[in-house]
Amino acid sequence: MKQEILPYPCNCGGMLKKSYTPVEFFGIDFGMRECEVCSKCGSEYLSDTVLDEIEQEVKKKKLFGLEKRAQITKSGNSLVVRIPPEIANFTGAKYKDLIRIYPSGKKKIEIELGT
């Protein structure tokens, strides 16, 4: 299968070629989508049409606007993060549910429900 090289370069100076990339939003798979990939830096670019399609699917699944800012508070010696109701409803998190919490980087904490 011959890949089409595009007549315009990436910002890094590399050549762009048409390809496909998996698209995921909040852990939900939106399938393989057409994109342009740089042969030098590996950046992937989605067209406005593809981005509009994904945005419509995200809105249809009511995922749009789920990312929230929260503040860390304190309770005794522990730090507390309040989970906004929109995220609790989306994930099905309930009061007193068991979770698994762990650092996945210096500036990233992950929470898994029901473990």
N, C-alpha and C positions, 0 to 999 in steps of 0.2 A: 504494500500500500504506500504510494508516494504521497508525502505530505506537501501541501502547498506553502511555499515561502512567500511572504507578503512583501510588497514593494516599499514599505516604510519600516524604519528601524524602531527598536525599543529605546527608551530614554538613556539606557546604559550603552547604546551603540550596537547591541546584539541584533541578530535577525529574528523576526517574528514568523512563526508558522502556525497554521490552523491546527487545532487539536481539540480534545475534550477533557474536562476536569470534573471530579465529583464535587457537588455543592451540598454543604451541610449548614444548618442554622439552628442553634440551640440544641444540637445533637440529633436533629431530625434530617434525614436524608432527602434531598430534593433531586437526586439522580445525577446523571452525567449531562453536562451542558457544554455546548460549543464555546470555545475560547481561543485566544491567541496567546502563545507561549513563547517567551524569549529563549533563544538557544544559548545565550551567555549567562544571564542572571537567574533564569527560571521563573521570572514574574509571569503571572497569568492575568489576562485581561478579558473581562466579559463585556459583550456589547450592551448598549443601552436597551435593546430589545430583550435580550436574555435577562438583564437586571430587572426590567419591568415585569416580565413573566414571573420571576422568583418573588418579587415584591408582592404581586397579586396573590400568589400561593401562600406567602407568609401571612398576609392580612386575612386570607380565607381561613387559615388554621388558628387565627387569633394569637399569633406569636409577636406581632408588631408591637413594640413598646414594652416588652417584658423586661428588658434590661433596666435595672434600677440602681440608684445610689443609696447606700445605707451607711449609718454611722455606728462605730463600735462603742458600746457603753460598758459599764462595769456593774457586776453583781458579786459582792463579797470579794474574793480573790480572783474570780474568773472574769474574762471578757465575754461580752454578749453581743451577738449580731441579730437584729430583728429581721425576719424574712417578710418582705412585703406580701400582702394578701394575694396580689395577682400572680406572684411566683408560687405561693403556697397552693393556690387553686390549680394552676397549670400542672404542678408536679404531684398534687394529691397529698402534700405534706399536712399532717395533723398534729395537734397538741399531744405531746408525750410520745410521738413516733421515735423509734430508735434510728439513729443515723451513724454513719462512719464519716469522720472528719480527719483530714490529713493534709499536710503541706505538699504541694506538687511543684514548688519552686520557691525562691526567696520572697516573691511578692504574689503568690497564688495559693489559696486554700480551696480544696475541693470538699464537697459534701455529697455523700451518697445516701439515699433513703432506703430504709428497710434492710439494713445489713447488720 
